[in-house]
Amino acid sequence: MFKNQKGITLITLVITIVVLLILAGVGLNLVLGSDGLLTRAQEAENDFTQSQSDEVDQMNALEAWMDQYID
């Protein structure tokens, strides 16, 4: 290469595009894959909702038990 040339070469541009496409593919697979972030987030939401419901049921049962002895 000559010292007075400026800019990037076609090879550099192609390599950059290929690397970006690979990164995009890996990123999409992590987010949308069968065990991706969205799937795990939905599972976590379901687990949280179920735990919350279980806790409310336990608190109601404990309150009913306590009411037997307070009244």
C-alpha positions, 0 to 999 in steps of 0.5 A, a space after each residue: 500500500 502506498 502511504 498517501 492512500 486513504 480509506 478502507 479496502 474492500 477486503 476490510 469492508 467485507 470482513 467487517 460485514 461478515 463479523 457483524 452478521 455473525 454477531 447479529 446471528 448469535 445475538 438473535 439466537 440468544 434472544 429468540 432461541 428455544 431456551 433464549 432470554 424471552 423464554 426464560 423471562 416468561 418462565 420466571 414470570 410464571 414461577 413468580 406468579 405461582 409463588 405469589 399465589 402460594 404465599 397468599 394462600 399460606 397467609 390466608 390459612 395462617 390468618 384463619 388458624 390464628 382467628 380460631 384462637 383469637 376469637 
